[in-house]
Amino acid sequence: MVQTRDDILSLLEAKGAQVAKEAQRGVILQPGALGDCILTLPLVKVMTEALGLGGVDLVGHSEYIGILPGRSCVSSVRSIDSTELHRLFVEPAKFDLADRDPLINTFADYAWIVTFLGEPDGPFEQNLIFTANCSHSAEIITLSLKPPQDAGRHVAEHYVHQFARQSSLPPDQAKVATVEPLIQVTAADRERGLEMVEQMGIDVSRRLVVIHPGSGGRHKCWHIANFLDVARTLRDREIEVLFLLGPAEVERFESMDKARLYATARCAAHLPLSRVVDLLACADAFLGNDSGVTHLAAGMGLRTIAMFGPTDPALYQPIGPAVTVLQDPHDRFTRQPCPDLQKVVAEGLAAPPQSPATA
């Protein structure tokens, strides 16, 4: 088939339009903690693919988002503390920008700006629109960080649904996928993790289960005796166990409880998030409460058992291809051991790799 001059021009125009579209970028302002940032990744993926963007950046707390570039669909990150976003909260009548204002440069490269800060039509959004329009025309969308009580959908779906509604995306392009890990582990992550656990005296020829017994809220923490008994059961089956303790656990747990943890299995405390990634990259399974680290483990594709008490797993359960959620909504969740549930957890974690627990 011979192409005419008009056909060739049409092809060139279409190609040029596609290149221009892919050159556009998006950014998300996400002020939340680790779990919130990980549950934002499906939105990043939808924006990138459905809008054909050349990349989506994330502005948030660097201690939570620094691990994402190179391992996820996030192109690059910027610390929320490195910008002057607080200036956007003033009343629009009092908001002012000087020539070459740093705020203008912050948003000059983005065709799509999504913010979890401020309210729709509020001062922050109005000032953000004004700031972006000082350099170019951009789409500004404000999303709510927490879903309403009657939302009836997972928080990640809530993010994507809000965005799709405001950007007029068709429903088939606004779906949250759970079959693939949100965070891709690298060979370097695994190598560093293996080196770390070997230095701790862990036998790398055995399976390793990482247990994180803490959370940001006390009401989310399964009674510590449950974690200790599960750890003992696993060790009796010659499975290595490592307790992962963050600053909240080190500060909150009683001295006696910390002594029991260290007496039961090896413990790793105060690890930066990058080192937690290394550790999880070489683990075989993970047990934790409704916490950011549990979302991280699940997002990395690690076989994960997440313990839920009063919070609703339908809204907040971790996303991953190998997640099992177990819930005990009774008062005993934080106050006393539950031997029956311990057995279920231990069996799930001890299951051979070829028969992983499923959600």
DRENMARSE-349330 format. One record per residue (C-alpha): x, y negated, z negated; residue in one letter; residue number from 1. Coordinates in steps of 0.5 Angstrom, whole numbers, plus 500, padded with zeros to 3 digits. Layout:
+-----+-----+-----+------+-----+
:   u :   v :   w : type : seq :
+-----+-----+-----+------+-----+
:   X :   Y :   Z :    A : NUM :
...
+-----+-----+-----+------+-----+
***
This chain:
+-----+-----+-----+------+-----+
:   u :   v :   w : type : seq :
+-----+-----+-----+------+-----+
: 500 : 500 : 500 :    M :   1 :
: 503 : 493 : 502 :    V :   2 :
: 502 : 488 : 497 :    Q :   3 :
: 500 : 481 : 499 :    T :   4 :
: 504 : 474 : 497 :    R :   5 :
: 497 : 473 : 493 :    D :   6 :
: 498 : 480 : 490 :    D :   7 :
: 505 : 479 : 488 :    I :   8 :
: 504 : 472 : 485 :    L :   9 :
: 498 : 475 : 481 :    S :  10 :
: 503 : 480 : 478 :    L :  11 :
: 508 : 475 : 476 :    L :  12 :
: 503 : 471 : 473 :    E :  13 :
: 500 : 477 : 469 :    A :  14 :
: 507 : 479 : 467 :    K :  15 :
: 509 : 472 : 465 :    G :  16 :
: 503 : 471 : 461 :    A :  17 :
: 505 : 478 : 457 :    Q :  18 :
: 512 : 475 : 456 :    V :  19 :
: 509 : 469 : 453 :    A :  20 :
: 504 : 473 : 449 :    K :  21 :
: 510 : 477 : 446 :    E :  22 :
: 514 : 471 : 444 :    A :  23 :
: 508 : 469 : 440 :    Q :  24 :
: 509 : 470 : 432 :    R :  25 :
: 505 : 471 : 426 :    G :  26 :
: 506 : 470 : 419 :    V :  27 :
: 503 : 472 : 412 :    I :  28 :
: 503 : 468 : 406 :    L :  29 :
: 503 : 474 : 401 :    Q :  30 :
: 504 : 471 : 393 :    P :  31 :
: 502 : 478 : 390 :    G :  32 :
: 506 : 483 : 387 :    A :  33 :
: 509 : 490 : 390 :    L :  34 :
: 503 : 494 : 391 :    G :  35 :
: 499 : 488 : 394 :    D :  36 :
: 505 : 487 : 399 :    C :  37 :
: 505 : 494 : 401 :    I :  38 :
: 497 : 494 : 402 :    L :  39 :
: 498 : 488 : 407 :    T :  40 :
: 503 : 492 : 411 :    L :  41 :
: 496 : 495 : 415 :    P :  42 :
: 494 : 488 : 417 :    L :  43 :
: 501 : 486 : 419 :    V :  44 :
: 501 : 492 : 424 :    K :  45 :
: 494 : 490 : 426 :    V :  46 :
: 496 : 483 : 428 :    M :  47 :
: 502 : 486 : 431 :    T :  48 :
: 499 : 491 : 436 :    E :  49 :
: 492 : 488 : 437 :    A :  50 :
: 494 : 481 : 438 :    L :  51 :
: 501 : 483 : 442 :    G :  52 :
: 505 : 479 : 438 :    L :  53 :
: 513 : 479 : 438 :    G :  54 :
: 513 : 480 : 431 :    G :  55 :
: 510 : 478 : 424 :    V :  56 :
: 514 : 475 : 418 :    D :  57 :
: 512 : 475 : 411 :    L :  58 :
: 513 : 470 : 406 :    V :  59 :
: 513 : 472 : 399 :    G :  60 :
: 517 : 474 : 392 :    H :  61 :
: 523 : 476 : 395 :    S :  62 :
: 524 : 482 : 389 :    E :  63 :
: 518 : 485 : 393 :    Y :  64 :
: 519 : 484 : 400 :    I :  65 :
: 526 : 484 : 401 :    G :  66 :
: 526 : 492 : 402 :    I :  67 :
: 521 : 491 : 408 :    L :  68 :
: 525 : 489 : 414 :    P :  69 :
: 528 : 495 : 418 :    G :  70 :
: 523 : 500 : 414 :    R :  71 :
: 516 : 497 : 416 :    S :  72 :
: 513 : 493 : 421 :    C :  73 :
: 515 : 487 : 418 :    V :  74 :
: 520 : 483 : 422 :    S :  75 :
: 523 : 478 : 417 :    S :  76 :
: 522 : 476 : 410 :    V :  77 :
: 522 : 469 : 407 :    R :  78 :
: 522 : 468 : 399 :    S :  79 :
: 516 : 464 : 397 :    I :  80 :
: 520 : 460 : 392 :    D :  81 :
: 524 : 457 : 398 :    S :  82 :
: 519 : 453 : 401 :    T :  83 :
: 515 : 447 : 398 :    E :  84 :
: 508 : 451 : 399 :    L :  85 :
: 506 : 448 : 392 :    H :  86 :
: 505 : 441 : 396 :    R :  87 :
: 499 : 444 : 400 :    L :  88 :
: 495 : 444 : 394 :    F :  89 :
: 494 : 437 : 393 :    V :  90 :
: 487 : 433 : 396 :    E :  91 :
: 488 : 432 : 403 :    P :  92 :
: 487 : 425 : 402 :    A :  93 :
: 493 : 425 : 398 :    K :  94 :
: 497 : 429 : 403 :    F :  95 :
: 503 : 426 : 407 :    D :  96 :
: 508 : 429 : 411 :    L :  97 :
: 515 : 425 : 413 :    A :  98 :
: 518 : 426 : 420 :    D :  99 :
: 522 : 432 : 420 :    R : 100 :
: 519 : 435 : 414 :    D : 101 :
: 521 : 441 : 412 :    P : 102 :
: 514 : 444 : 411 :    L : 103 :
: 513 : 443 : 419 :    I : 104 :
: 519 : 447 : 420 :    N : 105 :
: 517 : 452 : 416 :    T : 106 :
: 511 : 454 : 420 :    F : 107 :
: 513 : 451 : 427 :    A : 108 :
: 515 : 458 : 430 :    D : 109 :
: 508 : 461 : 429 :    Y : 110 :
: 502 : 462 : 433 :    A : 111 :
: 498 : 465 : 427 :    W : 112 :
: 498 : 464 : 420 :    I : 113 :
: 495 : 468 : 415 :    V : 114 :
: 495 : 466 : 408 :    T : 115 :
: 492 : 469 : 401 :    F : 116 :
: 494 : 462 : 398 :    L : 117 :
: 488 : 457 : 397 :    G : 118 :
: 481 : 458 : 399 :    E : 119 :
: 477 : 458 : 406 :    P : 120 :
: 476 : 450 : 408 :    D : 121 :
: 480 : 448 : 401 :    G : 122 :
: 485 : 443 : 400 :    P : 123 :
: 491 : 448 : 402 :    F : 124 :
: 488 : 451 : 408 :    E : 125 :
: 486 : 444 : 411 :    Q : 126 :
: 493 : 441 : 409 :    N : 127 :
: 496 : 448 : 412 :    L : 128 :
: 492 : 446 : 419 :    I : 129 :
: 495 : 439 : 419 :    F : 130 :
: 502 : 441 : 418 :    T : 131 :
: 502 : 447 : 423 :    A : 132 :
: 498 : 442 : 428 :    N : 133 :
: 504 : 437 : 427 :    C : 134 :
: 508 : 441 : 432 :    S : 135 :
: 503 : 446 : 436 :    H : 136 :
: 497 : 449 : 436 :    S : 137 :
: 496 : 455 : 431 :    A : 138 :
: 491 : 459 : 428 :    E : 139 :
: 490 : 459 : 421 :    I : 140 :
: 486 : 464 : 417 :    I : 141 :
: 485 : 464 : 409 :    T : 142 :
: 484 : 471 : 406 :    L : 143 :
: 482 : 473 : 399 :    S : 144 :
: 487 : 477 : 395 :    L : 145 :
: 482 : 481 : 391 :    K : 146 :
: 476 : 484 : 394 :    P : 147 :
: 469 : 483 : 391 :    P : 148 :
: 466 : 488 : 386 :    Q : 149 :
: 461 : 490 : 391 :    D : 150 :
: 466 : 491 : 397 :    A : 151 :
: 465 : 498 : 398 :    G : 152 :
: 472 : 499 : 402 :    R : 153 :
: 479 : 499 : 400 :    H : 154 :
: 483 : 493 : 399 :    V : 155 :
: 487 : 494 : 405 :    A : 156 :
: 481 : 495 : 409 :    E : 157 :
: 478 : 489 : 406 :    H : 158 :
: 484 : 485 : 408 :    Y : 159 :
: 484 : 488 : 416 :    V : 160 :
: 476 : 487 : 416 :    H : 161 :
: 477 : 479 : 414 :    Q : 162 :
: 482 : 478 : 419 :    F : 163 :
: 478 : 482 : 424 :    A : 164 :
: 472 : 478 : 423 :    R : 165 :
: 475 : 471 : 423 :    Q : 166 :
: 479 : 472 : 429 :    S : 167 :
: 474 : 476 : 433 :    S : 168 :
: 478 : 482 : 434 :    L : 169 :
: 473 : 488 : 436 :    P : 170 :
: 472 : 494 : 431 :    P : 171 :
: 476 : 499 : 434 :    D : 172 :
: 483 : 495 : 434 :    Q : 173 :
: 482 : 493 : 426 :    A : 174 :
: 483 : 500 : 423 :    K : 175 :
: 487 : 502 : 417 :    V : 176 :
: 491 : 508 : 419 :    A : 177 :
: 494 : 513 : 414 :    T : 178 :
: 497 : 519 : 417 :    V : 179 :
: 504 : 515 : 418 :    E : 180 :
: 508 : 512 : 413 :    P : 181 :
: 508 : 505 : 412 :    L : 182 :
: 515 : 505 : 410 :    I : 183 :
: 520 : 509 : 414 :    Q : 184 :
: 526 : 511 : 410 :    V : 185 :
: 533 : 511 : 413 :    T : 186 :
: 539 : 516 : 413 :    A : 187 :
: 543 : 511 : 409 :    A : 188 :
: 537 : 510 : 404 :    D : 189 :
: 538 : 518 : 403 :    R : 190 :
: 545 : 518 : 403 :    E : 191 :
: 545 : 513 : 397 :    R : 192 :
: 540 : 516 : 394 :    G : 193 :
: 543 : 523 : 394 :    L : 194 :
: 550 : 520 : 391 :    E : 195 :
: 546 : 516 : 386 :    M : 196 :
: 542 : 522 : 383 :    V : 197 :
: 549 : 526 : 384 :    E : 198 :
: 552 : 521 : 379 :    Q : 199 :
: 547 : 522 : 374 :    M : 200 :
: 548 : 530 : 374 :    G : 201 :
: 542 : 532 : 378 :    I : 202 :
: 543 : 538 : 381 :    D : 203 :
: 541 : 536 : 389 :    V : 204 :
: 540 : 544 : 391 :    S : 205 :
: 534 : 544 : 387 :    R : 206 :
: 527 : 540 : 388 :    R : 207 :
: 527 : 533 : 385 :    L : 208 :
: 520 : 530 : 382 :    V : 209 :
: 521 : 523 : 380 :    V : 210 :
: 516 : 520 : 375 :    I : 211 :
: 514 : 513 : 373 :    H : 212 :
: 510 : 513 : 367 :    P : 213 :
: 509 : 506 : 367 :    G : 214 :
: 504 : 500 : 370 :    S : 215 :
: 503 : 493 : 370 :    G : 216 :
: 497 : 494 : 365 :    G : 217 :
: 497 : 498 : 359 :    R : 218 :
: 490 : 500 : 361 :    H : 219 :
: 493 : 504 : 367 :    K : 220 :
: 498 : 508 : 364 :    C : 221 :
: 496 : 515 : 363 :    W : 222 :
: 498 : 517 : 356 :    H : 223 :
: 505 : 518 : 355 :    I : 224 :
: 505 : 525 : 352 :    A : 225 :
: 502 : 528 : 359 :    N : 226 :
: 508 : 526 : 363 :    F : 227 :
: 512 : 529 : 358 :    L : 228 :
: 509 : 535 : 358 :    D : 229 :
: 508 : 535 : 366 :    V : 230 :
: 516 : 534 : 366 :    A : 231 :
: 517 : 540 : 361 :    R : 232 :
: 513 : 545 : 366 :    T : 233 :
: 517 : 543 : 372 :    L : 234 :
: 523 : 544 : 368 :    R : 235 :
: 521 : 550 : 366 :    D : 236 :
: 520 : 552 : 374 :    R : 237 :
: 527 : 550 : 375 :    E : 238 :
: 525 : 543 : 378 :    I : 239 :
: 529 : 537 : 377 :    E : 240 :
: 525 : 531 : 374 :    V : 241 :
: 528 : 524 : 373 :    L : 242 :
: 524 : 519 : 369 :    F : 243 :
: 524 : 512 : 373 :    L : 244 :
: 523 : 506 : 368 :    L : 245 :
: 522 : 499 : 370 :    G : 246 :
: 523 : 493 : 365 :    P : 247 :
: 515 : 493 : 363 :    A : 248 :
: 516 : 500 : 361 :    E : 249 :
: 523 : 499 : 357 :    V : 250 :
: 520 : 493 : 354 :    E : 251 :
: 513 : 496 : 352 :    R : 252 :
: 514 : 503 : 350 :    F : 253 :
: 516 : 505 : 343 :    E : 254 :
: 523 : 507 : 341 :    S : 255 :
: 520 : 514 : 339 :    M : 256 :
: 517 : 514 : 346 :    D : 257 :
: 523 : 512 : 350 :    K : 258 :
: 527 : 517 : 346 :    A : 259 :
: 522 : 523 : 348 :    R : 260 :
: 523 : 521 : 355 :    L : 261 :
: 531 : 521 : 355 :    Y : 262 :
: 530 : 528 : 351 :    A : 263 :
: 526 : 531 : 356 :    T : 264 :
: 529 : 529 : 362 :    A : 265 :
: 534 : 524 : 365 :    R : 266 :
: 532 : 517 : 366 :    C : 267 :
: 534 : 511 : 370 :    A : 268 :
: 532 : 504 : 368 :    A : 269 :
: 532 : 497 : 371 :    H : 270 :
: 534 : 499 : 378 :    L : 271 :
: 533 : 494 : 383 :    P : 272 :
: 527 : 495 : 388 :    L : 273 :
: 533 : 497 : 393 :    S : 274 :
: 535 : 502 : 389 :    R : 275 :
: 529 : 505 : 387 :    V : 276 :
: 528 : 506 : 395 :    V : 277 :
: 534 : 510 : 395 :    D : 278 :
: 532 : 514 : 389 :    L : 279 :
: 525 : 516 : 392 :    L : 280 :
: 528 : 517 : 399 :    A : 281 :
: 532 : 523 : 396 :    C : 282 :
: 526 : 526 : 392 :    A : 283 :
: 521 : 531 : 394 :    D : 284 :
: 515 : 529 : 390 :    A : 285 :
: 513 : 523 : 385 :    F : 286 :
: 508 : 522 : 380 :    L : 287 :
: 505 : 515 : 377 :    G : 288 :
: 500 : 511 : 375 :    N : 289 :
: 496 : 506 : 379 :    D : 290 :
: 502 : 501 : 380 :    S : 291 :
: 507 : 498 : 385 :    G : 292 :
: 512 : 504 : 385 :    V : 293 :
: 506 : 509 : 386 :    T : 294 :
: 504 : 505 : 392 :    H : 295 :
: 511 : 505 : 395 :    L : 296 :
: 512 : 512 : 394 :    A : 297 :
: 506 : 514 : 398 :    A : 298 :
: 508 : 508 : 403 :    G : 299 :
: 514 : 512 : 404 :    M : 300 :
: 511 : 518 : 406 :    G : 301 :
: 513 : 522 : 399 :    L : 302 :
: 508 : 527 : 396 :    R : 303 :
: 505 : 523 : 391 :    T : 304 :
: 500 : 524 : 385 :    I : 305 :
: 497 : 518 : 383 :    A : 306 :
: 493 : 518 : 376 :    M : 307 :
: 487 : 513 : 376 :    F : 308 :
: 484 : 511 : 369 :    G : 309 :
: 479 : 505 : 369 :    P : 310 :
: 481 : 502 : 376 :    T : 311 :
: 477 : 505 : 382 :    D : 312 :
: 481 : 509 : 387 :    P : 313 :
: 476 : 508 : 392 :    A : 314 :
: 479 : 500 : 392 :    L : 315 :
: 486 : 501 : 390 :    Y : 316 :
: 489 : 508 : 392 :    Q : 317 :
: 495 : 508 : 395 :    P : 318 :
: 496 : 509 : 402 :    I : 319 :
: 500 : 515 : 405 :    G : 320 :
: 500 : 521 : 409 :    P : 321 :
: 501 : 526 : 403 :    A : 322 :
: 497 : 522 : 397 :    V : 323 :
: 493 : 526 : 392 :    T : 324 :
: 489 : 522 : 387 :    V : 325 :
: 487 : 524 : 380 :    L : 326 :
: 482 : 520 : 376 :    Q : 327 :
: 480 : 521 : 368 :    D : 328 :
: 475 : 515 : 367 :    P : 329 :
: 475 : 517 : 360 :    H : 330 :
: 477 : 513 : 354 :    D : 331 :
: 482 : 519 : 353 :    R : 332 :
: 486 : 517 : 359 :    F : 333 :
: 491 : 512 : 355 :    T : 334 :
: 489 : 514 : 348 :    R : 335 :
: 491 : 522 : 348 :    Q : 336 :
: 493 : 528 : 352 :    P : 337 :
: 489 : 532 : 357 :    C : 338 :
: 492 : 539 : 358 :    P : 339 :
: 487 : 541 : 363 :    D : 340 :
: 489 : 535 : 368 :    L : 341 :
: 496 : 536 : 366 :    Q : 342 :
: 496 : 543 : 369 :    K : 343 :
: 493 : 541 : 375 :    V : 344 :
: 498 : 535 : 376 :    V : 345 :
: 504 : 540 : 375 :    A : 346 :
: 501 : 545 : 380 :    E : 347 :
: 501 : 540 : 385 :    G : 348 :
: 508 : 537 : 384 :    L : 349 :
: 511 : 544 : 384 :    A : 350 :
: 507 : 547 : 390 :    A : 351 :
: 512 : 549 : 395 :    P : 352 :
: 514 : 543 : 401 :    P : 353 :
: 511 : 547 : 406 :    Q : 354 :
: 504 : 547 : 402 :    S : 355 :
: 504 : 539 : 400 :    P : 356 :
: 498 : 536 : 396 :    A : 357 :
: 493 : 533 : 400 :    T : 358 :
: 489 : 527 : 399 :    A : 359 :
+-----+-----+-----+------+-----+
***
